[in-house]
Amino acid sequence: MSWQVAAQSVQGSLQRLPGIRNVVAVASGKGGVGKSTTAVNLALALALEGARSACSTADIYGPSQPRMMGLQGPAAHEPHGKRIEPLEAYGVR
């Protein structure tokens, strides 16, 4: 069995982000339903299947993704003051 993920087109006059083929959004109108857990598990599963994978969150009340990924401190750092570099764990940035 084999598979290949094709890059999807963007909507209307939007421009594709360089280096990003696809985006998977996990959202809900309610808190506490497992959005961060689902996002982390999807990113890990994609990485295990050989995809380049990253995970980001906008959760300002409970930034739990670094903890779920076994990381200490913030999810990113700014080594030279010009660019935010994400931390990496289990093949996921």
C-alpha positions, 0 to 999 in steps of 0.5 A: 500500500502507498499514499501521497499527499497532494498540495491543495490550492488556496482560496481566491487571491490568497498566496500560498505560504512558502514551504507549507503544502497543507494546513489542518485546522482543529477548532471548536466553539467550546473550550475543554473539548480536546482541541490541543490534544487532537492537534498534537496527536494529528501532528505526531501521527503525520510525522510517524507516517513520514510527513514534515509536521508542525503544530501551533496553538493560539491557546492563551489560557492553557498553553499545554502543547509544550507539556504534551510534547515533553518540552520545558518552557515556551514552545518557541525561542528567539535566538537572534531577535529576528525570528521565532524558532519553534522547539522540536520533539518527536519529529514535530516542530 
